[in-house]
Amino acid sequence: MEHSREYGARRRLVVGVSGSLGSLAALHQAVAEARRTDAEVLAVLVWEPPGGEHGYRRSPCPPLLSSFRDAAVERLRTALDEAFGGAPTGLGARFQSQAVRSEPGYALVRLADRPGDVLVVGAGHGSRLRPSVARYCLRHATCPVLAVPRPPLQRELERRRHWSVRGLRDLRTLWHPRTPESVEEELELAFRR
């Protein structure tokens, strides 16, 4: 990948970030590609008001909209923090980020509009209620699209989506490790009943 000399523009990798494991994998892939090709990374978190634009137009509330915008910016900061362990400095690539109010697929396709742009998305699953952003981008983008496969951890979590009650108890233990003291306390409470 070389710079687009025809238009004098630098290459950009526009990457969709939602905070999911798949989007963080896409972000890492975009940064690796940017280092290799001396391109710029534009990390984009796309947000909508609850109920979508149609719902907001029916009952607008500017203060509420402002709080949703602030929450989206914070989600973007958190995602970048989780991906890089802090602010995205010292990555070896030029980096910008922004939160955009729109529909995710549409916004990403519209932002990746410069000659030489590449759109990078996580190849996640869609559903009937929420179609896959990656599929939308692959269908509608006018630039190359790099769909990064879901990381193994995400695939494993999706595979175990329908856990038994015992599995949920085991998961709670993983999230909240028990100490010997807490186990003794639980046993005492059980025997008192």
N, C-alpha and C positions, 0 to 999 in steps of 0.2 A: 504494500500500500504506500503510494507516494502522495505528496501534496498535490492538490489540483492546481496545476500551473496555468491551466486554461483561464481560470477565474481569479487566480492569485489568492485563493482561500486556503486556509489550513484545514486539514482533516479533522472531523469531529466524530466522537462516538457518543451518541445520545442514548443514555441508559435509563430505563424505567426502574424506579425504586419505590417499593411499597413497605419495606421492612420485613417481608417474608424471607424465608431461607432461600427460595429461588431467586428473588430479586437481589439478595446480597451476593449470591454466586454470580449473577450477571454483572454486578458492579465490580467484583474482583476480576472477572474476565475482561471487562472493558478497560480497567486500569492496566492489566497485563498487556493487552493489545495496544493501548496508547503508549506505553513505554517502548514497546517493540517498534512502533511506527512513527513515533514523535507526533502523536495526535493529541487533541484536547478532549477531555471527558466532560460531558454535561450530564450530571445526575438530576433526574426530574421525578418529583413526587407529584402525582396528579390527584386532586381531591375534588369531591363534589359535596354540596350541602346535603344533609340527610333528606331523603326523598327525591334527590336529584334536582336538576334545574327546574323541571316542571313543577315539582312540589314547592320549591322555594318561590317561584313566581306566583303561586296561588296564595301564599301567606308569607310575604317577605318580612324579615326582621334583621336589619343591618347590624345591631350589636351581636346577635347570635351568629351571623355570618362572619363577623370579625373574629369571634372566638374560635370558630371552625377553621378559619384561615391560620390563626395562631397555632392551633393544635396540629395542623398539617405541617407547618414549618418545624414545630417541635418533633413531630414524627420523623421528618427528614433528618434533623440533627441527630436524633437517637439512632436511626438506621446507619448513618455515616459513622457514628461513634461505635456501634456494634461491629460494623464492617472493618474499621481501621483502628479501633482502640483509641479513638480521639479524633481531633480535627484532621481532615485529609491533607495534611502537609507532609512534605518529605516523601511523597509517593513516587517521585521520578516522572511525573506526568502533570501537565497543566490540568487544573480541575476547577469546575464551577458547579454550582447546584442551585436549584430553584424549585419552588412549589407552585403549581399551576392549577387554577380552577377550571375544570373541564371534565369530559369523559376520558378515561385513561387511554384507550387505544387511539381514539381520534387525536388527542393532544400529542401523543408521542409521534404519530405519523406526520402531523403538521409541523412539529419542531424539527424533525429530521428532514429538512427540505433543501439544504444547501448541497451544491455539487460536492461529491466526495464524502458525504455523511454516511455513517453506518448506524443503524438502530440496533441496540442490544437489549434483549428482553429475556426474562426467565421463562422457560417453557413449562408453565404450570398447567394445572387442570382448570377447566372452566366448569360451569354448571348451567342449568336451565335459567336460573335467576341471574347469574353473573357470568357471562360468556368469557372465554379465554382472551386476555389482552394479546397474548402472543399470536393466536390465530388471526385476530383482527389485524395486527400489524403485518403479518405475513401476507395477508390478502390485499391490504390497501396501501402499503408503503411503496414509494417510488424509488427508494434507495435499498441497498442490501440490508438484510435483517439477519442478525446473529441470534439464534434462539439457544440459550444455554440450558442444558438439561438440569433437572432438579437434582440437588445434592443427595447423596445416599441417606442422610439422616431424615430429610423430608420424605423420601420415598418410604422409609421404614415407618415413620409416623402415620403416613397415609394408609399404609398396609394394615396397621393396627387400629384403624379408626373405630372399628366395632369391637372394643374390648369387652371382656366379661366383667362382672362386678369385682372378681378377684384381681383381674388385671388393673382395674382402676385403683384398688387398694395398693397394689404394688407400685403403681405410678405415683400415688400420693407419698409413699415412702421414699421414692427417689427424689421427689421435689422437696420433701420435708424430712430429712434424715432423722431417725430416732436416736436418741441417746439411751444408754441403759437406764438412766433415771426416768425418762419419759415412759419407757416400756413398763417399769415397775409401777408407776403412777396409774397407767391404764389398766394394769392387772388388778390393782387395789380397787379401782372404781368398779370394775366388772364383778368382783367378788362381793362388794357391798350390796349390790342389787338383789 
